[in-house]
Amino acid sequence: MSPEIIVWVLSFLGAVVVVLTRVRLGKEQEDGTKAVSRTVLAVHTSVGALAVVVWTAFIVFPESSPFGGDLVGLLGLALWWVTVFAGLGLLLRWLPSRGRHTSSVDEDEWAEGPGLSMLAHLGLLLGVLVFTWAFATSTV
């Protein structure tokens, strides 16, 4: 499989991670609170959506286009890296916490514990590493 196809597939999977994270973690709990930080989730969603748009423009448009140059690629990579770190921050939800006012994290209906989120966000990290390599080696 060519590197360009791998970048396209990983770009699509990155978009899926951004959308499904919002759908999965954006719901309120029964007591009206969120299971994760609203700020981190908002950063993950908004910056992730922007990363998808900018990165897609970079890989679709030719280098001579204002939407396909190196500056657009660097901006796309920077947005992907912010999204990755926000996603890893969301994984902190499953770290054990101590104290009188803590509550255990309930299981959700999509997976048992953090497995799905770990797969998605560690996969996104690997994908962004591939994007960075592809950009640095002028593969895309």
C-alpha positions as CSV (number, residue, x, y, z in Angstrom):
1,M,0.0,0.0,0.0
2,S,1.4,3.4,-0.9
3,P,2.1,6.0,1.8
4,E,-0.4,8.4,0.2
5,I,-3.2,5.9,0.7
6,I,-2.1,5.2,4.3
7,V,-2.2,9.0,5.0
8,W,-5.7,9.2,3.5
9,V,-7.0,6.2,5.6
10,L,-5.4,7.6,8.8
11,S,-6.9,11.0,8.0
12,F,-10.4,9.4,7.7
13,L,-9.8,7.5,11.0
14,G,-8.7,10.6,12.7
15,A,-12.0,12.3,11.7
16,V,-13.9,9.3,13.1
17,V,-12.0,9.6,16.4
18,V,-12.9,13.3,16.7
19,V,-16.6,12.7,16.0
20,L,-17.1,9.6,18.0
21,T,-15.2,11.1,21.0
22,R,-17.7,13.9,21.0
23,V,-20.7,11.6,20.7
24,R,-19.4,9.2,23.3
25,L,-18.1,11.6,25.9
26,G,-20.3,14.7,25.3
27,K,-23.4,13.2,27.0
28,E,-24.3,14.3,30.5
29,Q,-24.4,11.8,33.3
30,E,-27.6,11.2,35.3
31,D,-26.7,13.8,37.9
32,G,-26.3,16.5,35.2
33,T,-22.5,16.5,35.2
34,K,-20.0,15.5,32.5
35,A,-17.7,12.5,32.8
36,V,-14.8,14.5,31.4
37,S,-13.7,18.1,31.4
38,R,-15.9,20.2,29.1
39,T,-13.0,22.4,28.2
40,V,-10.7,19.5,27.1
41,L,-13.6,17.9,25.2
42,A,-14.4,21.2,23.5
43,V,-10.7,21.6,22.5
44,H,-10.6,18.1,21.2
45,T,-13.7,18.6,19.1
46,S,-13.1,22.1,17.8
47,V,-9.4,21.8,17.1
48,G,-9.9,18.2,15.8
49,A,-12.6,19.4,13.3
50,L,-10.3,22.2,12.2
51,A,-7.4,19.7,11.9
52,V,-9.5,17.5,9.6
53,V,-10.4,20.4,7.4
54,V,-7.0,22.0,7.2
55,W,-5.1,18.7,6.7
56,T,-7.6,17.5,4.1
57,A,-7.1,20.7,2.2
58,F,-3.4,20.2,2.4
59,I,-3.4,16.7,0.9
60,V,-6.1,17.5,-1.7
61,F,-4.9,20.8,-3.2
62,P,-1.6,21.0,-5.2
63,E,1.4,22.6,-3.6
64,S,1.1,25.7,-5.8
65,S,-2.4,26.4,-4.4
66,P,-2.8,28.6,-1.4
67,F,-4.5,25.7,0.4
68,G,-1.9,23.1,-0.4
69,G,1.5,24.7,0.6
70,D,3.9,23.8,3.3
71,L,2.4,26.5,5.7
72,V,-1.0,24.8,5.5
73,G,0.6,21.4,6.1
74,L,2.4,22.7,9.2
75,L,-0.8,24.3,10.5
76,G,-2.7,21.0,9.9
77,L,0.0,19.1,11.8
78,A,0.0,21.5,14.7
79,L,-3.8,21.2,14.9
80,W,-3.5,17.4,14.9
81,W,-0.9,17.5,17.7
82,V,-3.2,19.7,19.8
83,T,-6.0,17.2,19.2
84,V,-3.8,14.3,20.2
85,F,-2.8,15.9,23.5
86,A,-6.4,16.8,24.2
87,G,-7.4,13.2,23.5
88,L,-4.7,11.9,25.8
89,G,-6.0,14.3,28.4
90,L,-9.4,12.8,28.0
91,L,-7.9,9.4,28.8
92,L,-7.0,10.7,32.3
93,R,-10.7,10.1,33.0
94,W,-9.9,6.5,33.8
95,L,-7.0,7.1,36.2
96,P,-7.9,6.1,39.7
97,S,-8.7,9.0,41.9
98,R,-8.7,9.3,45.7
99,G,-10.4,11.5,48.1
100,R,-13.7,11.9,49.9
101,H,-15.5,13.6,47.0
102,T,-14.5,11.3,44.2
103,S,-16.8,8.9,42.5
104,S,-16.0,5.9,40.4
105,V,-16.2,6.1,36.6
106,D,-19.2,4.1,35.4
107,E,-18.9,1.8,32.5
108,D,-20.5,3.0,29.3
109,E,-22.6,1.1,26.8
110,W,-19.9,1.2,24.0
111,A,-17.1,-0.7,25.7
112,E,-16.0,-2.0,29.1
113,G,-13.8,0.7,30.6
114,P,-11.2,2.7,28.7
115,G,-10.4,0.1,26.0
116,L,-12.1,1.9,23.1
117,S,-10.8,5.3,24.0
118,M,-7.3,4.0,24.5
119,L,-7.4,2.3,21.1
120,A,-8.8,5.5,19.4
121,H,-6.4,8.0,21.0
122,L,-3.3,5.9,20.9
123,G,-4.1,5.1,17.3
124,L,-4.6,8.8,16.7
125,L,-1.1,9.5,18.2
126,L,0.4,6.9,15.9
127,G,-1.5,8.4,12.9
128,V,-0.2,11.9,13.7
129,L,3.3,10.5,13.9
130,V,2.8,9.0,10.4
131,F,1.4,12.4,9.2
132,T,4.5,14.1,10.7
133,W,6.8,11.6,9.0
134,A,4.9,11.9,5.7
135,F,5.2,15.7,5.8
136,A,8.8,15.8,6.8
137,T,9.8,13.4,4.0
138,S,7.6,15.2,1.4
139,T,5.5,12.1,0.9
140,V,2.3,14.2,1.0
